[in-house]
């Protein structure tokens, strides 16, 4: 059980990656937009998107981000497994000149655990809008 919790904590901690493209795009009918790309599995990753977009807009024109489009992409799953197998057994062979008898017994114990996480990415197109005076 401890291995499963450790693997899950690694997945949660290591899944925050994000980037904002510094190259703007022109979208007909919308204007200049920027692209944010990053993970979308947990609330802290959504909060990271908000933080990075807000920071970027402050640098661009002192404005605030307004989402134009948002897409979520399913990247598949990440899985960590742990298994152990222990086998114990004995084999006896008794023989004489006319016959042989073989007996054996064994026991196998198998234990295991698995942790799996579906992995989502988000792509947000946003504008940096300054307040009207």
MILUMKOL-741433 format. One line per field, with one value per residue (C-alpha): residue number from 1; x, z, y. Coordinates in steps of 0.25 Angstrom, whole numbers, padded with zeros to 4 digits. Layout:
num (NUM|...)
x (X|...)
z (Z|...)
y (Y|...)
***
This chain:
num (1|2|3|4|5|6|7|8|9|10|11|12|13|14|15|16|17|18|19|20|21|22|23|24|25|26|27|28|29|30|31|32|33|34|35|36|37|38|39|40|41|42|43|44|45|46|47|48|49|50|51|52|53|54|55|56|57|58|59|60|61|62|63|64|65|66|67|68|69|70|71|72|73|74|75|76|77|78|79|80|81|82|83|84|85|86|87|88|89|90|91|92|93|94|95|96|97|98|99|100|101|102|103|104|105|106|107|108|109|110|111|112|113|114|115|116|117|118|119|120|121|122|123|124|125|126|127|128|129|130|131|132|133)
x (0000|0011|0017|0003|0003|0017|0014|0001|0009|0020|0009|0002|0015|0021|0009|0010|0017|0012|0016|0011|0015|0021|0018|0004|-0006|-0016|-0030|-0040|-0051|-0044|-0031|-0017|-0018|-0007|-0007|-0005|-0002|-0001|-0007|-0022|-0023|-0024|-0029|-0015|-0012|-0024|-0019|-0005|-0012|-0019|-0006|0003|-0007|-0009|0006|0008|-0003|0003|0016|0009|0000|-0004|-0017|-0024|-0026|-0039|-0041|-0045|-0044|-0041|-0038|-0035|-0027|-0027|-0012|-0015|-0011|0001|0002|0011|0010|0017|0016|0023|0022|0028|0028|0032|0031|0037|0039|0042|0045|0046|0050|0053|0057|0043|0036|0038|0028|0029|0022|0022|0015|0017|0010|0011|0007|0005|0002|0002|-0004|-0006|-0008|-0013|-0016|-0023|-0014|-0021|-0015|-0021|-0019|-0025|-0025|-0027|-0026|-0019|-0030|-0028|-0039|-0046|-0044)
z (0000|0003|-0011|-0017|-0009|-0012|-0027|-0026|-0019|-0030|-0041|-0034|-0031|-0044|-0053|-0053|-0066|-0073|-0084|-0090|-0104|-0106|-0121|-0123|-0133|-0141|-0141|-0151|-0144|-0130|-0132|-0125|-0116|-0108|-0105|-0092|-0091|-0079|-0070|-0066|-0056|-0043|-0038|-0035|-0050|-0054|-0044|-0050|-0064|-0058|-0051|-0063|-0073|-0063|-0061|-0076|-0079|-0068|-0076|-0090|-0087|-0072|-0075|-0071|-0079|-0085|-0091|-0105|-0107|-0098|-0102|-0093|-0099|-0093|-0093|-0088|-0075|-0066|-0058|-0047|-0043|-0032|-0030|-0022|-0023|-0013|-0016|-0006|-0008|-0006|-0016|-0011|-0020|-0014|-0022|-0022|-0032|-0037|-0035|-0032|-0025|-0026|-0018|-0017|-0011|-0013|-0009|-0017|-0010|-0020|-0015|-0024|-0025|-0037|-0038|-0051|-0054|-0067|-0072|-0078|-0085|-0087|-0098|-0095|-0105|-0098|-0101|-0092|-0090|-0083|-0075|-0082|-0076)
y (0000|0010|0008|0012|0024|0028|0026|0034|0046|0046|0047|0058|0066|0064|0067|0082|0087|0099|0109|0122|0124|0138|0138|0144|0139|0147|0140|0146|0153|0152|0159|0156|0144|0136|0121|0115|0100|0091|0079|0079|0068|0075|0089|0094|0092|0100|0111|0110|0114|0126|0130|0129|0136|0147|0149|0149|0159|0169|0168|0170|0182|0182|0176|0163|0150|0147|0133|0132|0117|0105|0090|0078|0067|0053|0048|0034|0028|0027|0015|0010|-0005|-0013|-0028|-0039|-0054|-0064|-0079|-0089|-0104|-0118|-0130|-0144|-0156|-0169|-0181|-0196|-0206|-0207|-0194|-0180|-0170|-0155|-0145|-0130|-0119|-0104|-0091|-0078|-0065|-0053|-0039|-0026|-0012|-0002|0013|0019|0033|0038|0050|0062|0074|0088|0098|0112|0123|0136|0151|0162|0172|0186|0192|0203|0217)
***
